[in-house]
Amino acid sequence: MFGAGGGRIGAYERCSWYAAGTGTFFGAEGTAPALGESGREERVAELRVETVVPEDRIRDAIVALRLAHPYEEPAYDVYPLVDA
């Protein structure tokens, strides 16, 4: 995502925030989870990553995320930031 324009704050690059946690999922029949098995509830150690992305680079950052992520269906959110 940094290569797609994310993570820039002023004169700093590659800015992000990470938090460790446990992800859970249950893959339906026909899925191919990167970890665990379909048809079973799985719990895996994961990192939540947050970074800023200029509005005109959001699509590129999402494409980069999906190409780099090992999961079939990575979860991500996009929140607009307001400078108040």
Buried (B, 14 or more C-beta within 10 A) or exposed (E): BBEBBBBBEEEEEEBEEEEEEEBEBEBEEEBEBEEBEBEEEBEBEBEEBEBBBEEEBBEBBBEBBEEEEEBEEEEEEEEEEEEE
